[in-house]
Amino acid sequence: MKNLRQYRANIKERDESYGAYLKEKSHELHQAAEEQRHALYYHYPDVVKICDMAVRIDPRIYEKTMFHHDFLMFRVGTGDVKSSFPIEFNLEEFTQEKDELVEEAQKIWYSTVAGSRGSADTVRDVRGFAVKFYTEEGNYDLVGNNIPVFFIQDAIKFPDLVHSFKPEPHNEIPQAQTAHDTFWDFVVNNQESAHMVMWHMSDRAIPRSFRMMEGFGVHTFRFVNEEGKACFVKFHWKPKLGVHSLVWDEAQKIAGKDPDFHRRDLYEAIEMGNYPEWELGVQMIQEEDEFAFDFDILDPTKIWPEEEIPVKIIGKMTLNRNVDNVFAETEQVAFHPGNVVPGIDFTNDPLLQGRLFSYTDTQLIRLGGPNFHELPINRPVCPFHNNQRDGYGRQTINVGQVSYHRNSLANNTSSVSSAQEGGYAHYQEKVEGRKVRNRSKSFEDHFSQAILFWNSMGEPEKQHIIQAFSFELGKVKSKSIKQKAVDMFANVSTNLANAVANAIGVNPPEQAEDPKLEKSSPALSMLNTVMLPDTRKVGVILGSQFNGPKVAAVVKGLQAAGVQPVIISDKAGDLKGTDGAVFEVTETFLTSSSVLFDAIYAAGGQGSTPAFEKNAAQFIHEAFMHDKAIGATFDGAVFLEKGNLLNQAGVVTGEDPRQFTEEFVKAIAADRHWDRRLI
């Protein structure tokens, strides 16, 4: 672990270097543009086409855009990135993206959805996972979530969905929760939500860290190569640290102890040089194979199982810089799934088609006018020329009398670039038949992939899902809605439905047998993820007159393994051990809590007071109940003996610092010890 002060000292130099990179790249591209002044880049090149398409889908979409002006989604921690993308296989067959090492500036944006600004980070919720690429061909926004599916299939339902999970309008309660009547009323009356609700009730909805969650593009897009041949594609972000979560009791307590937990975790990791990394992967299906699966590949409530369509890793993203100003770079950032570059195109995913229309409308009201794309955080680094003029927030100072196309006064500039000149051209899709406002029959299967998800979970994960349903529906007042929810999810698992019915006091479902579907996808279980000790935070409980040399050896060993020890005692300041050893106490029992750490190491001390021992015992017991790794040596072993915690899974003791550290690091890397016998 690198020294925090050293990194802070280097921040200015690093930021100046990063800013110089952007300035140089922008200057280089603008110089090239002077040789081709006719190039025309619209911020949203097909906004007219998109609006026309949306109206033809359903004229009510204009009426429903009132929803975009109701309230703003909660935005949380972000970071600026400069990433390397070493392409690991030849992409030219699939897309027009260059098959070479690319280093580009990017912007990452994470968010919760249900809560207002200031709500806790650790609520049960979907997390937004959006990435803006500042490329030589314009901005490309990959706007996704940490869950690969969504609640609805049709974009026109989006306002209804959001109204259902927001605080109920008659009392503005509850905040940042779906554990209330209106959300579950929507679910039972819109059963296409079944698959997404299973993810929402799983531990994926309470991630341990932004650094430890996957990202998904959710929708099906197209890759289009130079010859105009297309294939379907889904995008994935795979975290280097693996996919890990909190447990529900822990998440609720963190919401009170540190409401900014996820943002603080991300910020501090970057400041300390522990840069988060994700691999970018794609799943691809050839057009001729579109109907070769037992699900509709354009249905946003369905995944493409990785065992059937493998994820090909094409690059890596490293988050290496925090924002300098949260308002300018976080509050004002604007993402749009319609921001694409040559080689990437849309499909007929009906939810995606609605998003292509709605995001512009949202940004117009959120950022106060039509020129939000000229704000520094949203502005492309490549040159762009168009005939947009005036409006609130205009920052470009245009010269000359011409602002239209075609013209003769300015030699017909700016003019639209053809595909051969580097301009954007949509894929020419051949379509036949009648255009009607109906969903395909292939969209009618609402439960097979919800069953797939349930079948793929390990036993601890299934128990957590049962507990989540029991908590959420236990908060619902309407007994009718509770019963309908139990009956609905009997279509997924009667074991699940019966357990929930018993917990919330309604009748078990009439359906007596489980659905006859045994298919599973091991990639969906977090029990199969990467397990590493890297960047895990360990609370080190020290009392006065601790065993100086041996405790110092353990702490040093933990740091060498990539673990982050934090010294905790009954008061802050320097704490002296035997043989003159001194540690600085940075957290106390009052300012901290076991829920803020991944593991606890109790070293104790010969001079501990009764109050210290009481607080330490409570600290350790709570971590034990959350299935975290517990380590104890020397004077700290007494806490485990008194708490009857010895000889349990994930509990490590020992007197030899080296041997203890090796075993404790393994226990930390395992994340949770679900086979523990709780007391």
Disulfide bonds with the S-S distance in Angstrom:
none
